[in-house]
Amino acid sequence: MPKKTNQSEEFKKWFIKYRLQNGVEECYPLSALEKNDLSVRLPKICEEKGGLDFFEFNTTTHRILMQSAQLIFFQFLFEPQYNDDSPNTNEEEEDPYAVKIYFTNNPNPMIFNVEVDQPDLADEGNKGEMNNFLFYALNTYEEEQLLHFTDEDGETAFFKASRIALVEIPLEVLQAEELLYDS
């Protein structure tokens, strides 16, 4: 259960800075509620021993899927590591539907452009391409299992789950699912 926030803490701007075994180091803006939830969950997640174990959290711009065994450092900050609130500030303007996959052996991501998730109303279990990817990653416990999704060109990409360190999915891609629950 997330810690309750006091009024002054709710108005603070929070960031999470982390480093993965592959050398990826990033800083993301967080809501106060997400920061409080992560401050309770992350120590427990990192202390658990076991096989393949992914966890997810939301930044203000992305849903992050991370393999817990790859996380070697995290810190909650009041100020961002960069001059503005967005990660990767040195890069050119990105496609708002670009999904980044970081592997355990490389700090450079593979970038895939995807379409906004369109849940299948006839199939309650099909919440859209990237939501389904997240579901299977979070519920997969076999290291050799392949995860997959189809990009905007209709081409399917397959990934060995155990070799994924981190996935960045823009919230806009997942928005269609959330709109269904808001109505």
C-alpha positions as CSV (number, residue, x, y, z in Angstrom):
1,M,0.0,0.0,0.0
2,P,1.5,3.4,-1.0
3,K,2.4,5.8,1.8
4,K,0.0,8.7,2.3
5,T,1.5,12.0,1.2
6,N,1.4,15.1,3.3
7,Q,0.2,18.3,1.5
8,S,3.7,19.8,1.0
9,E,5.0,16.5,-0.4
10,E,2.2,16.3,-2.9
11,F,3.4,19.6,-4.5
12,K,7.0,18.6,-4.8
13,K,8.3,17.6,-8.2
14,W,9.8,14.1,-7.9
15,F,12.2,12.3,-10.1
16,I,13.7,8.8,-10.1
17,K,17.3,8.3,-11.1
18,Y,18.4,4.8,-11.8
19,R,21.3,2.8,-13.3
20,L,21.1,-0.7,-14.9
21,Q,23.8,-3.3,-15.2
22,N,24.2,-2.5,-18.9
23,G,25.2,1.1,-18.0
24,V,21.9,2.8,-18.8
25,E,21.4,5.7,-16.4
26,E,18.3,7.8,-16.6
27,C,16.2,10.3,-14.7
28,Y,12.4,10.5,-15.0
29,P,9.8,12.7,-13.5
30,L,7.3,11.1,-11.2
31,S,4.0,12.0,-9.5
32,A,4.1,12.1,-5.7
33,L,1.9,9.1,-5.6
34,E,4.1,7.0,-7.9
35,K,7.2,8.1,-6.0
36,N,5.6,6.9,-2.7
37,D,4.5,3.7,-4.2
38,L,8.0,3.0,-5.7
39,S,9.7,3.9,-2.4
40,V,7.8,1.0,-0.8
41,R,7.9,-1.5,-3.7
42,L,11.5,-1.0,-5.1
43,P,13.4,-2.2,-2.0
44,K,11.3,-5.3,-1.7
45,I,11.5,-6.0,-5.5
46,C,15.3,-5.6,-5.4
47,E,15.8,-7.9,-2.4
48,E,13.7,-10.7,-3.8
49,K,15.7,-13.5,-5.3
50,G,14.4,-15.5,-8.2
51,G,14.3,-15.9,-11.9
52,L,13.0,-13.5,-14.4
53,D,11.0,-10.8,-12.7
54,F,9.7,-7.6,-14.3
55,F,8.0,-4.7,-12.6
56,E,6.4,-1.6,-14.0
57,F,5.9,2.0,-13.0
58,N,4.6,5.2,-14.7
59,T,6.6,8.3,-15.2
60,T,4.8,11.5,-16.2
61,T,5.5,10.5,-19.9
62,H,6.1,6.8,-20.1
63,R,5.3,3.4,-18.7
64,I,8.6,1.7,-17.7
65,L,9.0,-2.1,-17.6
66,M,12.2,-3.1,-15.9
67,Q,13.8,-6.4,-15.1
68,S,14.6,-6.2,-11.4
69,A,17.8,-8.2,-11.6
70,Q,19.2,-5.4,-13.9
71,L,18.6,-2.5,-11.5
72,I,21.7,-1.7,-9.5
73,F,21.0,1.8,-8.3
74,F,18.0,4.0,-7.8
75,Q,17.4,7.4,-6.0
76,F,14.5,9.7,-5.6
77,L,15.3,13.3,-6.3
78,F,13.7,16.7,-5.8
79,E,15.4,18.1,-8.9
80,P,16.0,16.5,-12.3
81,Q,19.4,15.3,-13.4
82,Y,18.9,17.3,-16.6
83,N,17.9,20.9,-17.3
84,D,14.3,19.9,-18.2
85,D,11.8,17.3,-17.2
86,S,12.3,14.9,-20.1
87,P,14.7,12.0,-20.3
88,N,17.3,11.9,-23.1
89,T,17.4,15.7,-23.5
90,N,20.4,15.5,-25.8
91,E,18.6,13.6,-28.4
92,E,16.5,15.0,-31.3
93,E,12.8,15.2,-31.1
94,E,11.4,11.7,-30.9
95,D,8.3,10.1,-32.4
96,P,5.6,10.2,-29.7
97,Y,4.9,6.5,-30.4
98,A,8.5,5.2,-30.2
99,V,9.0,2.2,-27.9
100,K,12.5,1.7,-26.7
101,I,13.9,-1.7,-25.8
102,Y,17.1,-1.9,-23.8
103,F,18.9,-5.2,-23.6
104,T,21.0,-6.6,-20.8
105,N,24.2,-6.4,-22.8
106,N,23.9,-3.0,-24.5
107,P,23.1,0.5,-23.3
108,N,21.8,1.5,-26.7
109,P,18.1,0.9,-27.3
110,M,16.3,-0.6,-30.3
111,I,13.6,1.8,-31.2
112,F,10.2,0.6,-32.7
113,N,7.4,2.8,-33.8
114,V,4.0,1.4,-32.8
115,E,0.4,2.4,-33.1
116,V,-1.8,3.5,-30.2
117,D,-3.3,0.4,-28.6
118,Q,-6.8,-0.5,-29.8
119,P,-8.4,-3.0,-27.3
120,D,-10.6,-5.6,-28.8
121,L,-14.0,-5.1,-27.2
122,A,-15.1,-8.6,-28.3
123,D,-12.1,-10.2,-26.6
124,E,-11.9,-9.0,-23.0
125,G,-8.3,-10.3,-22.6
126,N,-7.0,-8.3,-25.7
127,K,-6.2,-4.8,-24.4
128,G,-4.0,-3.8,-27.4
129,E,-0.6,-4.7,-28.7
130,M,1.7,-3.0,-26.1
131,N,-0.7,-3.6,-23.1
132,N,-0.6,-7.3,-24.1
133,F,3.2,-7.1,-24.2
134,L,3.3,-5.7,-20.7
135,F,0.9,-8.3,-19.4
136,Y,2.9,-11.2,-20.7
137,A,6.2,-9.7,-19.5
138,L,4.8,-9.2,-16.0
139,N,3.3,-12.7,-15.9
140,T,6.2,-14.6,-17.5
141,Y,8.5,-16.6,-15.3
142,E,10.4,-18.6,-17.9
143,E,13.6,-17.0,-19.0
144,E,13.6,-18.5,-22.4
145,Q,10.1,-17.3,-23.3
146,L,9.8,-15.0,-26.3
147,L,7.8,-11.8,-25.9
148,H,6.6,-10.0,-29.0
149,F,4.6,-7.1,-30.5
150,T,3.8,-5.8,-33.9
151,D,5.1,-2.5,-35.0
152,E,3.2,0.2,-37.0
153,D,4.3,-1.5,-40.3
154,G,2.6,-4.8,-39.3
155,E,6.0,-6.5,-38.7
156,T,6.3,-8.6,-35.6
157,A,9.4,-8.3,-33.4
158,F,10.4,-11.1,-31.0
159,F,12.5,-10.7,-27.8
160,K,14.0,-13.2,-25.4
161,A,12.4,-12.1,-22.1
162,S,15.6,-12.8,-20.1
163,R,17.6,-10.4,-22.3
164,I,15.4,-7.4,-21.8
165,A,16.6,-4.9,-19.2
166,L,14.1,-2.1,-19.7
167,V,11.2,-1.1,-22.0
168,E,10.0,2.5,-22.4
169,I,6.5,2.8,-23.7
170,P,5.0,6.3,-24.2
171,L,1.8,6.7,-22.2
172,E,0.0,7.9,-25.4
173,V,0.4,4.4,-26.8
174,L,-1.4,2.9,-23.8
175,Q,-4.0,5.7,-23.6
176,A,-6.8,3.9,-25.5
177,E,-7.0,1.3,-22.7
178,E,-7.2,3.9,-20.0
179,L,-9.9,5.9,-21.9
180,L,-12.1,2.8,-21.9
181,Y,-12.0,2.7,-18.1
182,D,-12.6,6.4,-17.7
183,S,-15.9,6.3,-19.7
